[in-house]
Every structure is written in structure tokens, then in C-alpha cells.
Amino acid sequence: MTLHQTIKNHIKEAMLAKDERRTLVLRGIQAEMQRELIAKKSATNESTDEEVLAIIKRLVKQRKDSIDQFTRGGRPELAASESKELKILEAYLPATMPTAEIKKIAIAKKAELKIADKADAGKLIGAISKELKGRAGGSDIKQVVDSLFA
């Protein structure tokens, strides 16, 4: 079953369980999937798993930004609400790779590309990101690469 279908099924389950927050969040994902399909003028009625993951990552980033803004603005009740929605969204993201594994790959890639100084750190980050393809966050990769040149 694709992620698109999984989310549709989970919407039904959340509605039957009368879980309003979960229903709202999942419907938000579904609405974004529909917008993407319309924008791409796709012939299919279903988004690919990669497209759905990109949508969820975008929504996660929005929630994190909102939490930050609400916290700085002195609105902890709104930040708490966004945090609950963030947990629901993160359940659909694949587990991220531990920093130790990213570091092993980074060291190997650094040797493979023969990168010696920090000036070429961008190339290294790009190569690692391409290899890991969504299994690790960009900020995690950057942090590991920076530690290699420290």
C-alpha cells in the first residue's frame, strides 16, 4: 500500500475514533497532495511516496517554524498545539539516520572526492545528500561535515 493510500485509510480511522486533531492534520496532508496533483496536471489520482514525503517534510518545517514563532511571541498554548500536530506528521516520516552512520559515510565520501579543506565542504555536503537521499536531514549532514573540518 502506498503512503497516499495509508494516509487516506488513517483519515477514516481518525474520523471513526473522533480524533479531531489527527483528522485535521491528515486532511491537511491530503489537501496538499491534491494541490500537488492539480498543479502538475497529473493523469493519476495518486501521489508517489516521494511526493507525499516531500509534502510531509514541508508541513513539518512549517510546524517547526510556527512553534519557534509562537514561543518567541509568548504564546505557549499555540506552540503546544503545533507540537502535537508536529508529532502526528513526524510519524509518517522515515526514521532518520544516526549521526555516527552519517559520519562514516562522510569520511568515506571525503576520501573518495579527495577533499582536503573546508572550501570544498559544499561539494561534500551535496555528494552526501545525494547518496543518502532523504534518509538524513540537511542540517545533520552539514553538522557532521563541519565537524570533519574542525
C-alpha positions in Angstrom: 0.0 0.0 0.0 1.3 3.4 -0.9 1.7 6.2 1.5 -1.1 8.1 -0.2 -3.5 5.2 0.4 -2.2 4.8 4.0 -3.0 8.4 4.8 -6.5 8.1 3.3 -7.1 5.0 5.5 -5.8 6.8 8.6 -8.2 9.7 7.9 -11.1 7.2 8.1 -9.7 5.7 11.2 -9.2 9.1 12.9 -12.7 10.1 12.0 -14.2 6.9 13.4 -12.2 7.4 16.6 -13.4 11.0 16.7 -9.8 12.2 17.0 -10.3 15.8 15.7 -6.7 16.9 15.7 -5.4 13.8 13.9 -8.2 14.1 11.3 -7.4 17.8 10.8 -3.7 17.1 10.3 -4.2 14.2 7.9 -6.8 16.1 5.9 -4.2 18.9 5.6 -1.8 16.4 4.1 -4.5 15.1 1.8 -5.3 18.7 0.7 -1.6 19.3 -0.1 -1.4 16.1 -2.1 -4.5 17.1 -4.1 -2.9 20.6 -4.8 0.3 19.0 -6.0 -1.7 16.7 -8.4 -3.6 19.6 -9.7 -0.5 21.8 -10.1 1.3 19.1 -12.0 -1.8 18.3 -14.1 -1.1 14.7 -13.2 -3.1 12.0 -15.1 -3.1 9.8 -12.0 -5.2 10.3 -8.9 -2.4 9.3 -6.5 0.8 10.9 -5.4 4.0 8.9 -5.3 5.6 8.1 -1.9 8.4 10.6 -2.7 5.9 13.3 -3.4 4.0 12.6 -0.2 7.2 12.6 1.8 8.2 15.9 0.4 4.8 17.3 1.3 5.0 16.0 4.8 8.6 17.4 5.2 7.3 20.8 4.1 4.5 20.6 6.6 6.9 19.6 9.4 9.1 22.5 8.6 6.1 24.9 8.7 5.1 23.5 12.1 8.6 23.9 13.5 8.7 27.5 12.3 5.4 28.1 13.9 6.5 26.6 17.2 9.5 28.9 17.1 7.5 32.0 16.3 4.8 31.2 19.0 7.5 30.5 21.6 9.3 33.8 20.9 5.9 35.6 20.8 4.9 34.4 24.2 2.1 32.1 23.1 2.9 28.7 24.7 -0.6 27.3 24.2 -0.3 27.8 20.4 3.2 26.3 20.4 1.9 23.3 22.3 -0.9 22.8 19.8 1.6 23.0 16.9 3.8 20.5 18.7 1.0 18.0 18.9 0.4 18.3 15.2 4.1 18.0 14.5 4.2 14.6 16.3 1.4 13.4 14.1 3.2 14.5 11.0 6.6 13.0 12.1 5.0 9.6 12.5 4.8 9.4 8.7 8.4 10.3 8.1 11.0 7.5 7.8 13.5 7.3 10.7 16.5 9.5 10.2 20.0 8.0 10.1 22.1 8.3 13.3 24.9 10.9 13.3 27.5 8.1 13.7 26.4 6.5 10.4 26.4 9.8 8.6 29.9 10.5 9.9 31.2 7.1 8.5 29.7 7.9 5.1 31.0 11.5 5.2 34.6 10.3 5.9 34.4 7.8 3.1 33.0 10.4 0.7 35.6 12.9 1.8 38.4 10.4 0.9 36.7 9.4 -2.3 36.4 13.0 -3.5 39.8 13.9 -2.2 38.6 17.0 -0.3 41.2 18.4 2.0 39.9 21.8 3.1 36.7 23.5 4.2 36.4 25.4 1.0 35.1 22.3 -0.7 32.6 21.5 2.1 29.7 22.4 -0.1 30.7 19.7 -2.6 31.0 17.2 0.1 27.6 18.1 1.6 26.0 17.8 -1.9 27.5 14.4 -2.5 26.5 13.0 0.8 22.9 14.4 0.5 22.6 12.8 -3.0 23.8 9.5 -1.6 21.6 9.5 1.5 18.5 10.9 -0.4 16.2 11.8 2.4 17.5 9.3 5.0 19.2 12.1 6.8 18.4 15.8 7.3 20.4 18.5 5.6 21.2 20.2 8.9 22.5 16.9 10.3 24.8 16.4 7.2 26.1 19.9 7.5 26.9 19.5 11.2 28.8 16.3 10.5 30.7 17.8 7.6 31.6 20.9 9.7 32.9 18.6 12.5 35.2 16.9 10.0 36.9 20.2 9.2 37.0 21.5 12.8 
